[in-house]
Amino acid sequence: MNGANLAQRAGMLCNDVEFRRFVAERTIGQRELIANTAAAEHLRQVCGIDSRKKLNTDTVAAQKFEALRTEFDAWRGRIGQPR
């Protein structure tokens, strides 16, 4: 997908209830619902950025974002586990 859309995709992802449960399980070990702001903070930490807008211009951060999306898709059973 076009990199110009990554910041928008990241924002939508952080509002996704299942993604918020995925982040909770990864960060606190429980599949409870966390706030979208906590999910956004986790995403920024994983991608090594201070703003989701940087996903549109930082190639390394964009790759980390796509890896996080892949892990999330595997977690929810949409794809096999990533290698």
Phi, psi and omega per residue, in radians:
M1 nan 2.654 -3.130
N2 -1.034 2.267 -3.128
G3 -1.038 -0.467 -3.135
A4 -1.099 -0.317 -3.127
N5 -1.668 -0.061 -3.036
L6 -1.122 -0.726 3.136
A7 -1.075 -0.719 3.112
Q8 -1.161 -0.760 3.114
R9 -1.079 -0.702 3.130
A10 -1.115 -0.713 3.099
G11 -1.091 -0.751 3.110
M12 -1.149 -0.684 -3.134
L13 -1.081 -0.720 -3.119
C14 -1.190 -0.282 3.061
N15 -1.608 -0.153 -3.126
D16 -1.293 2.177 -3.092
V17 -1.033 -0.757 -3.131
E18 -1.147 -0.661 3.085
F19 -1.116 -0.691 3.131
R20 -1.129 -0.617 3.055
R21 -1.224 -0.681 3.086
F22 -1.033 -0.820 3.135
V23 -1.114 -0.726 3.127
A24 -1.055 -0.757 -3.139
E25 -1.117 -0.685 3.138
R26 -1.230 -0.622 -3.001
T27 -1.695 -0.631 -3.104
I28 -2.100 -0.001 3.070
G29 1.344 0.232 3.121
Q30 -2.306 2.533 -3.104
R31 -1.619 0.909 3.090
E32 -1.699 2.919 -3.117
L33 -1.486 2.118 3.067
I34 -1.798 2.928 -3.140
A35 -1.203 2.647 3.107
N36 -1.110 -0.482 3.098
T37 -1.189 -0.626 3.089
A38 -1.197 -0.670 3.090
A39 -1.121 -0.706 3.124
A40 -1.134 -0.699 3.106
E41 -1.109 -0.747 3.109
H42 -1.072 -0.791 3.125
L43 -1.029 -0.796 3.126
R44 -1.087 -0.702 3.123
Q45 -1.128 -0.817 -3.131
V46 -1.058 -0.704 -3.093
C47 -1.473 -0.180 3.117
G48 1.234 0.674 -3.112
I49 -2.266 2.839 3.081
D50 -1.856 -0.061 3.106
S51 -2.641 2.398 3.119
R52 -1.090 -0.395 3.108
K53 -1.029 -0.497 -3.129
K54 -1.164 -0.302 3.077
L55 -1.068 -0.450 -3.122
N56 -1.337 -0.313 -3.052
T57 -2.193 -0.320 -3.085
D58 -1.747 1.887 -3.060
T59 -1.092 -0.723 -3.133
V60 -1.141 -0.771 3.107
A61 -1.090 -0.698 3.119
A62 -1.097 -0.689 3.101
Q63 -1.149 -0.696 3.095
K64 -1.142 -0.668 3.093
F65 -1.088 -0.799 3.139
E66 -1.115 -0.631 3.086
A67 -1.145 -0.706 3.090
L68 -1.100 -0.736 3.095
R69 -1.079 -0.695 3.118
T70 -1.114 -0.774 3.093
E71 -1.056 -0.731 3.114
F72 -1.116 -0.789 3.118
D73 -1.062 -0.667 3.092
A74 -1.194 -0.714 -3.133
W75 -1.042 -0.688 -3.119
R76 -1.588 0.104 3.014
G77 1.476 0.222 3.141
R78 -1.359 -0.467 3.099
I79 -2.450 2.945 3.049
G80 -1.196 2.896 -3.141
Q81 -1.085 2.360 3.104
P82 -1.202 2.666 3.130
R83 -1.571 nan nan
